Amino acid sequence: MEVLEKEDICTIEDIYDLPDGIRAELMDGKIYYMAPPSWSHQKISSNLHNQIYNYIKESNGQCEVLAAPFAVFLDDDLNYA
C-alpha cells in the first residue's frame, strides 16, 4: 500500500484501490481507516435489522433493509447519491 504525503488529496479511486478487506472512509480528501465491528456491535446490528425488517413487512412497506456494508456516497447536502 502506498504511503500518502500529508498534502495528498485522495479520491474515490484511492478507496477502490485498497486491498480487499480494508475498511476505510473517504472524507474531505482524506482516507480514514476503520477497525472491524465488534461482537456486540454485530449482535445489536443483527437485532436492529430484524426488528426493522419485521416492522416493514408487517406494515406492507416498500422499503428494504440491507445488513451488509456497501458503498454510500454523500454529497455536501448530505443527500445520498
Summary of the structure (lengths in Angstrom):
residues: 81
radius of gyration: 16.7
end to end distance: 28.1
largest distance: 52.0
contacts: 119
relative contact order: 0.10
helix: 31%
strand: 12%
